[in-house]
Amino acid sequence: MKKWLGFILVSKPSITSVFARRATLPRSFALLSDFKYEQTDPDIFYGALARDSVELVGDLYLGATGNGLKDTLVLDVGGGPGYFADAFTESGARYVPVEPDPSEMHAAGLSVGSSIRGSGLALPIRSDSVDVCFSSNVAEHVAQPWEMAEEMLRVTRPGGIVIVSYTLWWGPFGGHETGPWHYLGGEYAAKRYLRTHGHEPKNRFGKSLFNVGAKDGLKWARSTPNGELLAAFPRYHPRWAWWMVRIPALRELLVSNLVLVLRKS
C-alpha cells in the first residue's frame, strides 16, 4: 500500500529506504568539505562524488527493482570527462557517459572507451535500451531541462529507472562559482564575477547556467505520461531533513540539490 506525504512517496518498503541509511550528517559534511575543491582540484571533489553517486544509483535501483547494479546498463547524461566511470565499473555496471562538449570530455585527461558525444536533448541511443538513466548536476545547465528528462525516459526500458539530480537556483549553490551573488540576479552575479576575477565564470548565467527550481522538476515529474514518480528528496541532506521537499517556498531555498526518481512506464 502506498500513499503520498507531500511529494515524497512512502511505501513498504520504500525505494529510498536503503539509501536513507547512508544519508547521515557526517556524509553531508564530508561532501560539503570536498565541494571547495570543485574548481581547484576536481579529482578530489569528483572522486568523492563518483563514489557517492554509485551508492545513490545502486541503492535506488535495488529499492525499485530488487536487483543490484551488476550487469545493468547505466547511461550517464552529461557525464563530462568520465570521473564516474571507474566507480560504476567497479560496481559491476556497464557504464556509458554521454557528453555534448568535446572539450569537457577531455578536460581531465581521462579515457573512457564507452563515451558517446551527443546532446541530452536528442540522445543518440535507441528507445527502451538502458536499465538506468542518470544525470548528476546537469539539468541546471540545460535551457530545456525537462526535454532532456523526457529523452532520458525514452531511452530507458520499461521498468527501469530515471534519476535526475540537479542544483536548485535559489539554493545556496544555485549560482555555482558566482554565488551567493546569484540571489541578486544571475546576470548581476556573472558580471560581478568578471569584474572580480578578470574572466567570465565557467558557468555563465543564461548560456550554461539557468534558473531551475524544485517546483519545475516536480511539476514535470508528476505530469509526464512516460514515467511514474517514485521519490523526490534532497540529495545531500541527512534523512531527517528530507521533509523540506514538502514545503513549497522552503524547498527552493534550503534543498540545495533535488533528486527525482521515476520508473519508466
Beta strands, then each sheet from edge to edge (+ up, - down):
strand 1: 3-5
strand 2: 8-10
strand 3: 73-77
strand 4: 94-99
strand 5: 116-117
strand 6: 130-136
strand 7: 156-167
strand 8: 227-234
strand 9: 257-264
sheet 1: 1+ 2-
sheet 2: 5+ 4+ 3+ 6+ 7+ 9- 8+
end
